[in-house]
Amino acid sequence: MHNNQPNPSEVLTFRRFKRKGYALFACLGREVRIGVLTAATLACATPRLTGQTLRTAQGADSTSVAAEAATSLSEAVVSASRAPLEAAVSARQVTVLTPSDLDAAGVTTINDALKLAASVDVRQRGAFGMQTDISIDGGTFDQITLLVNGIPVNNPQTGHNAADFPVNLSDILRIEILDGAAARLFGTQAFSGAVNIVTRPSGSRLSVSAAGGTDGTVLASARTAWTPAALFATSLSGSWQRSDGAVRNSAFQGGKLFWQGRYDAPAVRVDAQAALSANDFGANTFYSAAYPDQWEATRRYLLSVRAETRGRLHLSPQVSWLRNVDHYQLTRHSAAGENFNRSDVYTLGLNAWTRWALGRTAFGAELREEELFSGNLGRELDEGLTFPVRGQDSARYTRRDGRTNVSFFLEHSVVLRAWTFSAGVMAMRNTALGRGYGFYPGIDVSFRPGGGWKLYASWNRSMRLPTFTDLWYKSPTQEGNTGLRPEKNSAFRLGADWQRGPFSASAKAYYNHGTNMIDWVMYTADDVYHATNFQLDNMGFNLAAGLDAARWLGSRQPLTRVSVAYAYIHQNRRDATPVFKSNYALEYLRHKFTASLSHRIFGPLSARWSLRVEDREGGYLAYEGGQSTGEVRPYGAHAVLDCRLTWQARRWSLRADVTNLTGHRYYDIGNVEQPGCGFLATFGLQL
């Protein structure tokens, strides 16, 4: 009898599909439909709060099926460990925002996109990402690590300007948000979480957009990508924006330039990136409402190269340079309170991992040098060592501070049927601490009982050094503290994800035990702000649910997607010293609720509605006539409703964004009254 069974040793596996005339399926001379391809693609492309992504966050990249002529069907992995683990067996939750999420939500900046995550608190004094502070799970803006393709872009001078990501929205493949302490993944500065922007070197040959709206707002951007050779891919993007500002002294102008290149050979892959961002803006009441005419100009430069070998042992060396330049005026056009700062961060690291019979083991080391030159921060330089500020006639850098950080890490992950265990430790020594190594361990566990469920538990420790501003800054309203101790955190987390067809849900609870937490506080109504340490615990939970209505009810009905999320936080300060006013740490979102609805109107016209309700603890010190009233008024609760209308054609699109439809004015940070209703129209074209 003839044997029709295939020989297992001769099974052919197709991992890449190309729409070329010489491709195998094209040779068949007929249409071929592959049902498995559709299912696999949807599993990777559908945005999920469970944290499924296309590749690892350590600089890896993929592109959407719609945008690429060749689609890699590699297994999805998450960025929750040093050695990549597939999403199906990962040991930690990661929130992922995809380009479709960003487009549907009507965001114009990365900072606006982060508002979609229930665990993220975004406070801004200006529009379009200007003067924005980002925190996670009740932490502060100084307590998270911000990365671009796995390269940290934190500014050791201050976390205030760190959220000025030097990339454009058109570059983004996804945004990954990791909640909780993550020292053994991203270093000690990942105190309460991390945000990683993953970009793509490929895409459309040319895409451009232009936008205009209320308050004299004008935005323009362009991006090009090409593949000059089989193993090379590169892209270049640029953007420019300006506005008169929606509130007093918030006018701004600036731009970004981002280049990315990749060499992808069978044995090694090399990724390089270069970025520049420049912004000038009215800083409103940035540091104190007593000075409402503050002004600031910032410049950011980033260069990095990362490589990864392929084989039994994966070696991934990386080197990067980050420079932040800051020109600050307490009163615009006045030398009184004027300050110049320039910080440089040099990083050299090696990440290695291998897979063997007992799991996956990762190990490596990092050397980071942080240096600051300033006119206000740091120790005084000898007269012969001072040097002029570029572009200024008489200003000089007269002070300096710096520190060197050396760290080593070891991590091991094991997958046993329905269980995944990942444990590791980072050993760190910093010259600013003046002692030996500190150890920051962690362990993550996940369990998959079936039925679409996945359960998580983790414990991780982390530490954060004070910024140079925390240590040295002095002004008529603020006083730094060179005696500050490093913050320490023990973070416990429990979570669950559920996915069944078009329905998805996630839940997580956490408890952070904080020691030597840093905040700027006033002890009396007529006091200045002091940088100080105190003991603080915070705890809370997040809930989220989503429905892919088009998948459930079909595409003939108008409803596309529905999602809701809620976050709750409670803090317990363990110090007996009374505080009149906290500037950061105690001003947290006790309640945050978000809801979104996407639907078609007719033909190519669709709409997205987004509601955000927030209830913030703490309050702002009220000023009248430029003088403090001595009264702290509570922030309280507010609701914001936004809408985006989109007309989507094959190669062009037209969008109309209306923010804060009700025009409700409220206070969310300091004494800055947030703007009322705003409008922005955007035209986009892809070639």
N, C-alpha and C positions, 0 to 999 in steps of 0.2 A: 504494500500500500504506500502511495506517495505521501510523504510527510510535509504538511503545509505549515507546521509550526515554525516560527522564526528561531534562528539560532541566537541565544542570548548574547553570545560573544560578538555578534555582528549587528547589534542594534544601533541604528543611526539616530543621533540626537541633534535637532536643529535648534541652535541657540541664537541665531541672528537671521532676520528676514529682510531682504532688500527688494525694492521695486525697480529692478534692472532687467533689461532685455535678456541678459545672459543668465539670470537667476534660474534655479532649478524648476520652481513652480511655473515660471513663464514658459519654459521649454515644453510643458505639457500641452500648451495650446488651448487651454480652457480655464474657466474660472474655478478657483479652489477656495473653499470656505473652511476655516479652521476654528471650530468652536472652543477648543482649549485655549487658543491664543486670546480670545475675547475675555474669557474668565480670568486668565492670569493677568492680563493687562488691567482689568477693572480692580483686581485685588491690590495692585501696586498704585494705581492712579487715584483711587478714591481717598479723599482726605479723611483721616481718622484721628480721634483724640487718643487712640491707643498708641500712637507714635510710630506707625508703620511708615518707613521711608524707602527710598530706592537704593541708597548706598550708605556707607558709613559717613559720619560727620567729620572724620579726620581729613577733610578736604576732598572727599569723593564726590562724584557728580554723575547724574544721568539726565536725560531729557524726556519730555513728555512724548507720547506716541504721536500726538497730532503735529508736533513740531519737527519731528525727525524723519528722515528717509530710511534710516536704519535704527531699529529698536532692539536694545539688549534685553533679553529676558532673564537677567540675573536675579537671584533670590533677593528679596527685600531684607535689609538688615537695619538695626537701629543703633544710635550713637550713645548707648548707655554702658559701654564697657570699652576698655583699651583694645581688646581683641574683638573684632566685629562678630556679633551674633545675629542670626536671622530673627526677623520680627516675631515669628511664630514661637520662638523659645527665649526671647529676651527676658532679662531679669529685672527691668526697671521701666517705668512709664515715661514716655516722651510725648509731648504735644507737638504736632506738626501742622504748619500752615503752608498750603501749596499755592501756586500761582492762581488756580481757579478760586481758592478761598479769598485771596487778596483782591482779585478782580471783581468777584461777586459782592464783596463787602464794601466796595467803593472807597478804598483807601488810596491816598496819594503819597504816603510816606511809610517807611518801615515802622516807625513809632505808632502810627495809627493802626497798623496791622496787628501790633501786639495787644491792642485793646480787645481783640477778639478772644484772647485767652482769659478765662476766669481768674486764674491765679496771678495774672500780671497787673500791676498798678502803674498806669501811665499818667503822670502829672506834667502839664506844660503851661508855660507862661506865654508862649507864642504859637502861631500856627505852623503847619508843615514841618514839624520836627524841631523847630527852634526852641531852645531852652527847655528841653524835655528831660525829666527824671523817670527812670524805669526801675521798678522793684518787683520782687516775687514773694508771695506768701507772707506779707507783712514785714519784709526786710526793708532796707534802704537802698538808694541808688548806688551806693558804694559797695554793696555786698553781693553783686552779681558779676560774673565774667561774661563779657561780650566778645564774640569771635566772628571772623569772616573766613569761611572755609577752614575752620579749626585753628586759625591764627588769632590769638588774643589781641584786642584793640583797646584794652582798658588804659586809661590815662592815670598814672600814679599821682599826678598833681591833684586831681579831683574827679569824681564820678559825674559831675554835672554835665560835662561836655562829652562824656564817653559815648552817649547814645547818638552822636552824629556819625552814623554808619557811612563810611566812604564808598558806598555802592549805590546803584540805581535800582529802582523797582524792576525794570526790564531785565536785569541780570539774575534775578532770584529764581532758583529752582525750588527752594523750600526754606522755611524758617523753623528751626528746632528749638523747643523750649524744654529744658530739663529743670524740674523743680527740686529743691532741697540741696543740702550740702553735697558738693561734687569735687572735693579736693583731689581724690585719686584719679579723676578723669581730666580735669582742666586746671589743676593747681589750687593753691590755698585760697586765692581770691574768689573762687566759686563758692562763696560762703553760704548763700541761700538759693543758688541756682545759676543757670547759664543760658544764654541765648546765642545760638550759632546760625549765622546767615550762610547758606550754601548756594553758590552761584553756578552757572553753567557756561562753558566756553563756546558752545555751539548755539544754534538757533537760526532765526530768519536772517537772510543776507542783509537786509536793511529794514529797520523799523523806526518810525519817527512819531512824535506826538507834540501837540501844542495845546495849551489850556489858558483860559482867562476867566476871571470871576470878580466877585465883590472885593472892595478895599484895594483896588488897583493891582490885583494879583495876576501875575503872568508866569507861566511855567512852560518850559520847552525841554525836550529830551530826544536823543537819537542813539541808536545802537546798531552795530554791524558785527557780523560773525562770518567767518569763512574757514575753509579747510585747505590750506595751500599744498598739503601733501597727505598721503594716506595715513601717516602716523601723527600728524599735527592738527591742532584745532586752536583757534584764537578768537577773541572778541574784544571790542572796544565800545565803551558807552560814555556818554556825557550828558549833563543836564545843567540847566540854569533856572533860577527862580528869583522873583522879587515881589514885594508887597508893601503897601503902605501900613499894614497892620490893622487888625480888627479892634485892638484896644490901645490905650495910650502908650506911646514910646515902645512900640513893638514892630516897627517897620524893619524890613530885612532885605538883603540880597545876597546871592551866593551861588555856588555851583559845585559839581562833582565830576570827576573823570576817573574811570575804572577800566583797567586792561587785565585780561586773563589769557594765559597761554598754556597749552598742554601738549606733551609728547607722550604717546601711548603705544609702547612696544610690548611684545609678548613677555619680555623678561623684566621690564621696569617701566614705571610711569613717573613723569616729572610734571609738576604743576607750579606755575609761577604767576604772581599777581602784583600789580602796582596800582596805587590809588592816591588820589588827591581830592581834598574837600576844602572849600573856603567859604566862610560865612561872616558877614558883618550885620549886626542887629542891635536894635535898641533893647537893652537888657531890663527895662521896666524897673521893678522893685526886686531885682534878682537876689541881692543879699540883705536888703533892708528897705522897708517902706519909707524910712526917713530920707532916702535918696531916690526919688522916683525917676531921675534922668540918667540912669546908668547906661553904659554902652559897652559893647564887646565885639572883638573881631577874633576869629579862630581860624587856624590852618592845621590840616592834618595830612601827613604823608605816610604811606605804607608800602613797603617792599618785602616780599617773601618768596622763598623757593622751598618746595617740598618734593621729595622723591619717595618711591616705594618699590622695592624689589618684589618679585613674585617667585614663589618656590616653597619649599618646606619651611624655611625661615624667612619671614617678612621683615625687612629692615626699612624704616621710614625716617631718614634724617630730615631736619628742617632748619632753616635759618630765616630770621626776620628782623626788620628794623621799622620802628614806629616813632614818628616825631609829632608832637603837638606844640603848636605855637599859639600863645594867647596874649592879646592886648586888651586890657580892661581899664575902664574909666569909671570911677565912682560917680562923677558928674561929667556928662558929655562935654568935650572940648575944654576940659580943665585938667591941669596937672595934679591937682589935689586928690590924693587917693588913687592916682594912676599906677598901674602895675603891668610889668611885662614878664612873661614866663615862657620857658622853652624846656620841654621834657623829651628825653630820648629813651627808648626801651630797645635793647638788643637781646635777642633770644636765640640760643642754639640748643637744639634738642634731638633726641633719638628715641623713637618708639619701635619696639620689636615684638613680634608675636609668632607663635608656632602652634600647630595643632598636632596632638599626639594621642596615644591610647587613653589617657586619663583626662582629656579635655583640651582646653586652650590656655596657654600661658603667655602673658605679656609682661614685658619689663622694659625699662628705659631710664633716661636721665634728662635733665634740663638745666641749663645755665642761663640765668636772666640778669641783666644789668640795667638798673633804673637810675637815670641821672637827671637832675633838674638845675637849671640856671634861672635866676629870678631877680627882680628888684625888690622883692618883699619876703620871699619864702627861703628858708635855709640859713646857713651860717655865712657870716661876712667873709668875702674873699679878700686876700691881700691886694693892695692897690695895683700891683703889677699883673695880677691875674684877671682883673675885670676886663670886659670887652664890650664893644658897642652892640646895640640892638639893630639888626638889619632893617634898613628903611627909616630909621629915626636919626635925627640930627644930633641930639645930645643924650639920649637915654642909653644906659649901660646896664649890663647884667652884673650885679654887685654881690649876689649871694648864690650859694650852691648847696645842694644836698644830694645824696646818692646812696644806693644800697645794692648789694649783690645777693642773689638768691640761687641756691643750689638744691636741687631735689632729685630723688630717686624713687621709682615706683615699681611695684611687683603686684601682679594680679593673676588670678586663676579662675576659670569658669568651667563648670561641669554641667552637662545636660544628661539627665537620667529619666527617660520616658516622659512623664508628665511634669517633671521638676527641673528647674534650672537654678544652680547656685553660682554666685559670682562674689569673690572676696578678694580684697587687696589692701595695700597700705602704701602711703607715700611718706617718705622721710625727707624733711626739709630743714635747711639751715640758712639763715639770713643774717647778714652782717649787722643789720640794725638791731637785732635782738641780743647780740653779744653773748651767746651761749651755744651749746651743741645742737644736735638735731632734735626736732620735734617729729612725732609720729602721728599720722592721721589715717586711721584704718576705716574700713567700711565693708559691709556685706549686704548683698541683694539676693532675694529669693523670689521665684515665681512658681506658680502651680497652675496647671491647666486641667481642670476636672472634666472638661468636655461641655457640649451644649453651647459653644461659643463663648465660654467664660475663661477668664484669665485673672488670677489673683497675684498680688505683689506684696512684699514686705521688705523693708530695708532699714539699716542703721548706718549712718556715716558721720564722721567728724570732720571739721574744717576750722580754718583760722584765717583772719584777715588783718593785714597790717594797716595802720592809720595812713591816710593819704598825706601828702606833703602839706596840703591845705589844713587838714586836721591838726597837724603838728605846729605849723608856723604862722598861719594867717592872722594878721592883726589889722583892724580898721576901727573907725569910730564906733562901730556897732558890734564887732566880733573880736574874739580873742582865742587864738589857738592854744594848744597845750602840748609842749614837748615831752611831758611825762605820761602821755597816753599809753596804755597797754594794748597789745593786740586783742582783737575780738576772738572768741572761741565759741563753737557751736557743736552740739550733739543733736542730730536730726533723726527722728523716727518717723517712718511713713508706712501706711497701709493703703492699698488700692485695689481696684477691680475694674476690668474692662469686659464689655459684652458686645458681641457682634453677631447678628443673625439676619442675613439678607439685607434689606434696606435699612434696618434698625440698628442703632449703635448707642451705647451708653457707657459712661465711666464714672467712677467715684474714687475719692482719695481723702484720707485724713492724715494729719501730721502733728507732730509736737517738736518744737525747737527749744532746746535748753541753752540759753545764751549767757555767756560770761564775758564781762568787760565790754559790753556793747557800747558803741560810740554814738553820741548825739551832741547837738549844739542846743543848749538850754538857757533860759533866763530864770533866775531864782526869785526875782521881784519884778514889779511892773516897770521900774526905771533902770533895770539892769541891762548890760550888754549880753550877747550870746557867748557862752563858754563851751568849748569842746571838753567833754567829760566822759568818763566810763561809768556804767551802771549795770546792774544785773536784770535781765529781761527774758521771760519765756513767752513764746507765742504758739498758739495752737489753732487749728481750724480744719475745715473740710471744703472740698469742691465737688460739685455734681454737674454732669453734662449729659445731654441726650441729643440725638440727631436722627432725622428721617430723610432718606433719599426718595422723595415722593415720585419722581419721574420713574425710578426703577420699580417702585411698588405699584403705582397706579397706571403706569404707561405714559408715553410722551404726548398722547392726544389731549390730555387734560392740562390745565395751565400750571398747576402747582409743581415746583421744582425741588425745593429743599426747605426744611424747617429745622432749626436748632435752638436749644435753650441751655443756659448754664447759670450756676449760682455758686458763689463763694462766700464763706463766713470765716472771720478771724477774731480771736480773743487774745489779748495780751495781759500778762501778769508781771508787773514791775516789782522786783524783790527788794528794792531799796527803800529806806524810810525817809530819805531826804526829799522834802517837797519841792516840786518844780512848778514855776508859774507858767512857763510856756516852752514846749518842745518844738524844735524847728523841723525835725525829720522823723525820728524813730517812732514817736508816739502818735504820729498823724497817719494812721493806717485806715484802709477800707474795712470797716466791720462787715458791711454787706455789699456785695456786687452781684447784680443780675443782668444777664444779657440774653436777648432773643433776636432771631433773624428769620426772615421769610423771603424766599426767592420765588418768583413766578413769571410766566410769560403773559404778555398783554395781548399781542397779536403778531403773527409773522416773526420778524427779527427783533421786535421790541420786547424787552423784558424789564423787570423791576426787582430791586432788592431793598427791603426795609430792615433797619437795624435799630434796636432799642437797647439802651444801657442805663441802668438805674444803680446809683452808688450812694452809700451812706458812709461818710468819713468821720472818724474820731478826731479830736483836737479842734483847733480853731485858729483864726488869724488875729493879730493885734491890730485893732482898728486905728486908723489915722484920720485926722480932720485938719485941713489947712496945713499939711506937712508936719503936724505934731501928733505924737502918740496920745490916745485917750486913756491908756492904761486898761482898756477893756478888751478881753479876748472873746471874740464872737465865734460861735460854733459853725463849722462848715455845714453840718447837717446833711440832708439827702437832696439829690437832684436826679432828674431824668433827662436823657438826650435821645431824640429820635432823628435818625438820618435816613435818607433815601437816595438811591442811584437808579437812574433810567438809562438803559443801554440799547442802542440800535446797532446790531452786529451784522455786518456784511462779510463777504468772503475775505477781503483784504483790507477793509477799513472798518472803523467803528466810531460811533459818536456817543459820548456819555455826558449826562447831566447829573451832578452831585449837589444835593441840598442837605446841608448839615444843620442840626438843631432847628428842625422845622417849626417848633413851637416858639422859638425866639427867647427861651427862658434864660435869664442871666443868673449866674451863680458863682460862688467862690470855691476853688478847689485847691489852690496853693497860694500862700502868702496873701497879699492884698490885691491880687490880680483878678478883676471881674472878668469871667470868661465871656467870649463874644456871643452875640445872638445868632440869628439865622444867616447862613452864608451860602453862596452859590458858586459853582465852578463847572464850566463846560470844557470838555476835552475831545479833541479829534486825534485819532490814531490811524496810522497807515503802515502796512507790512508789505514788503516787496520780496 
